[in-house]
Amino acid sequence: MRKPFVAGNWKMNTDSRTGVELAEKIVSATQQIAGRTVDVALCPPFVYLQSVVGALSSSSIAVGAQDIYIETKGAFTGEISASMLKDIGCIYVLCGHSERRHVIGEPDELVGKKVTAAISGGLLPILCVGELLAEREADQTIEVVTRQIKTGLAGLGAEKLSAVTLAYEPVWAIGTGLTATPQQAQDVHSFIRELLGRMYDNRLAEQIRILYGGSAKPGNAADLMSQQDIDGLLVGGASLKADDFVAIIQAAVKE
């Protein structure tokens, strides 16, 4: 059975004080389950990573970065390498979040290189995939997700696949208040697992955790997590409120 996993993406929010306070509240409320019955990670902005790592030091909650660069070092002003993230205590890193793809303009090929760089640097990438509203309305969801996964995992052998977590985030359901129904989400998650089985093998596909990310909140977390192929949640806005995020973590624990 795949262990549930909930990751909070703080995006460009919090400051040095509120970030630590938020992390400490989450630690206090989840110490009986975090790391035991559910894996939990927080992804604060780069400048607050180290202080959040400190706030979580006595807990089993991991820290992840929101992005990474493909090179190990050099003249790449403003970029952050895997070794730098690992050096300060990061475990996970998001690769290809929809805002990186559609706001910043990162192409699929760059996302794939980031996944490879993360693994090479000892980090666990969370590869994000998902379609725009226009693509869903044009019945292109499967085509888009297939392209993003195949490019995101390009050149990655079966021996490294276990380092990857996938996150399906329909772009039309992020920050809009809209949410895919549990069945809509399950349908895509099921397809992703089937695709991984074809790309690698069914045994590996059954082991990979696939998160849902798209306006997850306390009111829909349990219904989403009740689906067979939804193994966790990538949470945006609700992760900035300790009570909401804790409620989502609790709802993610499958009986």
C-alpha positions in Angstrom: 0.0 0.0 0.0 1.3 3.4 -0.9 1.8 5.8 2.0 -0.2 9.0 1.7 1.8 12.1 1.0 0.7 15.7 1.5 2.9 18.6 0.3 2.2 22.3 1.0 3.4 24.7 -1.7 3.6 28.2 -0.1 4.4 29.8 -3.5 5.5 33.5 -3.1 3.9 34.0 0.4 4.9 34.3 4.0 7.9 36.1 5.6 10.6 35.0 7.9 8.3 35.3 11.0 5.0 34.0 9.7 6.7 31.1 7.8 8.3 29.8 11.0 5.1 30.3 13.0 3.1 28.4 10.3 5.7 25.5 10.3 5.7 25.3 14.1 1.9 25.1 14.3 1.8 22.4 11.7 4.5 20.4 13.6 2.6 20.8 16.9 -0.7 19.5 15.4 0.6 16.6 13.4 3.3 15.1 15.6 1.3 11.9 16.1 0.8 11.2 12.4 3.4 13.0 10.3 6.0 10.6 9.1 4.1 7.7 10.5 0.8 7.3 8.7 1.3 10.1 6.3 4.4 11.8 4.8 4.3 15.6 4.9 6.4 18.2 3.2 6.5 22.0 3.2 7.8 24.0 0.2 8.5 27.6 1.3 10.1 30.3 -0.8 13.9 30.0 -1.3 14.8 32.7 1.2 12.9 31.0 4.0 14.0 27.4 3.4 16.7 27.4 6.0 14.6 28.9 8.8 11.7 26.5 8.0 14.2 23.6 8.1 15.1 24.8 11.6 11.5 25.0 12.7 10.9 21.4 11.5 14.1 19.9 12.9 12.4 18.1 15.7 9.7 16.7 13.5 9.3 14.1 10.7 8.0 16.8 8.3 10.3 17.3 5.3 11.2 20.5 3.4 11.0 20.9 -0.3 12.0 23.7 -2.7 9.7 25.2 -5.3 12.2 25.0 -8.1 15.7 24.0 -9.1 18.2 24.7 -11.9 19.7 22.1 -14.2 23.4 22.9 -13.6 25.5 22.0 -10.6 27.2 25.4 -10.3 28.5 28.3 -12.3 27.6 31.7 -13.7 23.8 31.3 -13.5 22.7 34.4 -11.7 19.6 33.9 -9.5 19.5 30.1 -9.9 19.7 27.5 -7.2 21.4 24.0 -7.6 20.4 20.7 -6.2 23.6 20.6 -4.0 22.7 24.0 -2.5 19.2 22.8 -1.6 20.4 19.5 -0.2 23.1 21.4 1.8 20.5 23.3 3.8 18.3 20.3 4.4 15.8 20.0 1.5 14.5 16.5 0.6 12.0 17.3 -2.2 11.8 19.8 -5.0 8.9 20.7 -7.3 9.6 20.4 -11.0 7.3 21.8 -13.6 4.6 23.3 -11.4 1.9 24.8 -13.7 3.0 28.4 -12.7 6.5 27.6 -13.8 5.2 26.2 -17.1 2.5 28.7 -17.9 3.5 31.9 -16.1 7.3 31.7 -16.2 7.2 29.9 -19.6 9.3 26.8 -18.9 9.1 24.2 -21.7 8.6 20.5 -21.1 12.2 19.7 -22.0 13.6 22.0 -19.3 11.3 20.4 -16.8 12.7 17.0 -17.7 16.2 18.3 -17.2 15.3 19.6 -13.8 13.9 16.2 -12.8 17.2 14.6 -13.8 19.2 17.3 -12.1 17.2 16.8 -8.9 17.8 13.1 -8.8 21.5 13.4 -9.7 21.8 15.9 -6.8 20.2 13.6 -4.3 16.8 15.3 -4.1 13.4 13.7 -4.7 11.5 15.5 -7.5 7.8 16.1 -7.5 7.0 16.2 -11.3 3.9 18.3 -11.9 1.7 17.8 -14.9 -1.7 19.0 -16.0 -3.8 20.6 -18.7 -5.2 24.1 -19.3 -9.0 24.6 -19.4 -8.9 25.0 -23.2 -7.0 21.7 -23.5 -9.6 19.9 -21.3 -12.5 21.4 -23.3 -10.8 20.2 -26.5 -10.5 16.7 -25.0 -6.7 17.0 -25.0 -6.1 16.1 -21.3 -4.6 12.7 -22.0 -2.4 14.0 -24.9 -1.0 16.8 -22.7 -0.4 14.7 -19.6 1.3 12.0 -21.8 3.6 14.5 -23.4 4.5 16.1 -20.1 5.2 12.8 -18.4 7.2 11.3 -21.2 9.3 14.4 -21.6 9.6 14.9 -17.8 10.9 11.4 -17.3 13.0 11.3 -20.6 16.2 9.4 -20.1 15.2 8.3 -16.6 15.8 4.5 -16.2 13.6 2.3 -14.1 16.2 2.3 -11.3 15.6 6.0 -10.7 11.9 6.1 -11.1 11.3 5.3 -7.5 12.7 8.7 -6.6 9.9 10.5 -8.4 6.5 11.6 -7.1 4.0 12.7 -9.7 1.4 15.4 -9.2 -1.6 15.9 -11.4 -2.7 19.5 -11.2 -5.4 20.5 -13.7 -4.4 24.1 -14.4 -8.0 25.2 -14.6 -8.5 24.1 -11.0 -5.6 26.1 -9.4 -6.4 29.3 -7.6 -9.8 29.5 -9.4 -12.0 27.9 -6.7 -12.8 25.1 -9.2 -11.8 21.6 -8.4 -11.9 18.5 -10.5 -14.5 16.0 -9.1 -13.0 13.0 -7.3 -13.9 10.9 -10.4 -12.3 13.3 -12.8 -9.1 13.3 -10.8 -9.2 9.5 -10.4 -9.6 9.0 -14.1 -6.5 10.9 -14.9 -4.5 9.4 -12.0 -5.5 5.9 -13.2 -4.4 6.8 -16.7 -1.0 8.1 -15.4 -0.4 4.8 -13.6 -1.3 2.9 -16.7 1.1 5.0 -18.7 3.9 4.4 -16.2 3.2 0.7 -16.5 3.7 0.9 -20.3 6.8 3.1 -20.0 8.4 1.0 -17.3 6.5 -1.9 -15.8 3.3 -2.5 -13.8 5.2 -3.3 -10.5 7.0 0.1 -10.6 3.8 1.9 -11.6 2.0 0.5 -8.6 4.7 1.9 -6.3 4.8 5.4 -7.5 2.8 8.0 -5.6 0.6 10.3 -7.6 -0.7 13.4 -5.9 -3.7 15.6 -6.8 -3.1 19.3 -6.9 -5.9 21.6 -7.7 -7.6 23.7 -5.0 -7.5 20.9 -2.4 -9.1 22.0 0.8 -10.5 20.5 4.0 -13.9 20.1 2.5 -12.8 17.9 -0.4 -9.6 16.2 0.8 -11.3 13.1 2.1 -13.3 12.5 -1.0 -10.3 13.0 -3.2 -8.2 10.7 -1.1 -10.9 8.0 -1.2 -10.0 7.4 -4.8 -7.9 4.3 -5.5 -5.1 6.0 -7.4 -4.9 9.3 -5.5 -2.1 8.9 -3.1 -1.9 12.4 -1.7 -2.4 16.1 -2.2 -0.2 19.0 -3.4 -1.8 21.9 -1.6 -1.5 25.6 -2.5 -3.6 28.3 -0.7 -4.9 26.0 2.0 -1.3 25.2 3.1 -0.9 28.8 4.3 -3.5 28.3 7.0 -2.3 25.9 9.7 -5.8 24.6 10.7 -6.8 24.0 7.1 -3.5 22.2 6.2 -3.7 20.1 9.3 -7.3 19.1 8.5 -6.1 18.1 5.0 -3.3 16.0 6.4 -5.7 14.2 8.7 -8.1 13.6 5.9 -5.3 12.1 3.7 -4.8 9.2 6.1 -6.4 6.2 4.4 -7.9 3.7 6.7 
